[in-house]
């Protein structure tokens, strides 16, 4: 019976070639578009979900009005975060980021220009889930000139992820010590960086 249905369908397709072609192409295009939309939405909704506490992490924005014009930006005054933690006990932890400019990192006798640098508080690993390959997340950013790098960067400069204690000379003047190597940050993250340095005074940035 099933074979008979197939033969009948095939005869109809051959008898109405143009109509059949339009229907098949329309169905294929519709299914493809639907699948692409599903994949896109899934990808968008998966952003930052790698953080274990993603549903409890909030970004502090600032609304600034000047001459009647308002803007919403993801920056805030330097002392604000500690003040909020002090005055609002429901805030468990805070961390501040400072976007760094491009840096020159010495490799052998050459300086390589690198992007993806941030300065961060030592509380970074208490807020975000950034698994360490080697190092202690509780102390990695405690000391001055400490720096945490990701796996790709460690392999690029040292051919291994076990780079704890190794020096990294930045801009020919700053001698940093590697105190941790983290796994590469997930693609579905709203921030990406390869070098995490200990915080520094806002006035020097």
RASUL-V67801 format. One record per pair of residues at least 24 apart in sequence whose C-alpha atoms are under 10 Angstrom apart, sorted by the first residue. I is the first residue (numbers start at 0). J is the second residue. Records with the same first field share a line. If there is no record, write none. Layout:
I=J ; J
This chain:
42=186 ; 187
43=187 ; 188
44=187
45=186 ; 187 ; 188
46=185 ; 186 ; 187 ; 188 ; 189
47=127 ; 128 ; 185 ; 186 ; 187 ; 188 ; 189 ; 190
48=128 ; 185 ; 187 ; 188
49=127 ; 128 ; 129 ; 184 ; 185 ; 187 ; 188
50=126 ; 127 ; 128 ; 129 ; 188
51=126 ; 127 ; 128 ; 129
52=125 ; 126 ; 127 ; 128
53=126 ; 127 ; 128
55=90 ; 91 ; 126
56=90 ; 92 ; 93 ; 126 ; 127
57=93
58=93 ; 94 ; 95
59=95
76=201
77=200 ; 201 ; 202
78=201
91=125 ; 126
92=122 ; 123 ; 125 ; 126
93=120 ; 121 ; 122 ; 123 ; 125 ; 126
94=119 ; 120 ; 121 ; 122 ; 123 ; 124 ; 125 ; 126 ; 127
95=119 ; 120 ; 121 ; 122 ; 123 ; 198
96=120 ; 123 ; 195 ; 196 ; 198
97=195 ; 196 ; 198 ; 199 ; 201 ; 204
98=192 ; 195 ; 204
99=192 ; 194 ; 195 ; 196 ; 204
100=204
101=170
102=169 ; 170 ; 171 ; 194
103=168 ; 169 ; 170 ; 171 ; 172
104=156 ; 167 ; 168 ; 169 ; 170 ; 171 ; 173
105=156 ; 166 ; 167 ; 168 ; 169 ; 170 ; 171
106=155 ; 156 ; 157 ; 167 ; 168
107=156
110=168 ; 169 ; 170 ; 171
111=169 ; 170
112=169 ; 170
113=152 ; 169 ; 193 ; 194
114=191 ; 192 ; 193 ; 194
115=190 ; 191 ; 192 ; 193 ; 194 ; 195
116=148 ; 191 ; 192 ; 193 ; 194 ; 195 ; 196
117=146 ; 191 ; 192 ; 193 ; 194 ; 195 ; 196 ; 197 ; 198
118=146 ; 194 ; 195 ; 196 ; 197 ; 198 ; 199 ; 204
119=195 ; 196 ; 197 ; 198 ; 199
120=195 ; 196 ; 197 ; 198 ; 199
121=196 ; 197 ; 198
123=195
128=184
129=180 ; 181 ; 182 ; 183 ; 184 ; 185
130=180 ; 181 ; 182 ; 183 ; 184
131=179 ; 180 ; 181 ; 182 ; 183
132=160 ; 161 ; 162 ; 179 ; 180 ; 181 ; 182 ; 183
133=160 ; 161 ; 162 ; 163 ; 178 ; 179 ; 180 ; 181 ; 182
134=161 ; 162 ; 163 ; 164 ; 177 ; 178 ; 179 ; 180 ; 181
135=178 ; 179 ; 180
136=178 ; 179 ; 180 ; 181
138=178 ; 179
139=177 ; 178 ; 179 ; 180 ; 195 ; 196 ; 197
140=177 ; 178 ; 179 ; 195 ; 196 ; 197 ; 198
141=178 ; 197 ; 198
142=176 ; 178 ; 196 ; 197 ; 198
143=175 ; 176 ; 196 ; 197 ; 198 ; 199
144=173 ; 174 ; 175 ; 176 ; 177 ; 178 ; 196 ; 197 ; 198 ; 199
145=174 ; 175 ; 176 ; 177 ; 178 ; 179 ; 195 ; 196 ; 197 ; 198
146=174 ; 175 ; 176 ; 177 ; 178 ; 179 ; 180 ; 194 ; 195 ; 196 ; 197
147=175 ; 176 ; 177 ; 178 ; 179 ; 180 ; 181 ; 193 ; 194 ; 195 ; 196 ; 197
148=177 ; 178 ; 179 ; 180 ; 181 ; 182 ; 183 ; 192 ; 193 ; 194 ; 195 ; 196
149=179 ; 180 ; 181 ; 182 ; 183 ; 184 ; 192 ; 193 ; 194 ; 195
150=179 ; 180 ; 181 ; 182 ; 183 ; 184 ; 193
151=180 ; 181 ; 182 ; 183 ; 193
152=180 ; 181 ; 183 ; 193 ; 194
153=177 ; 179 ; 180 ; 181 ; 193
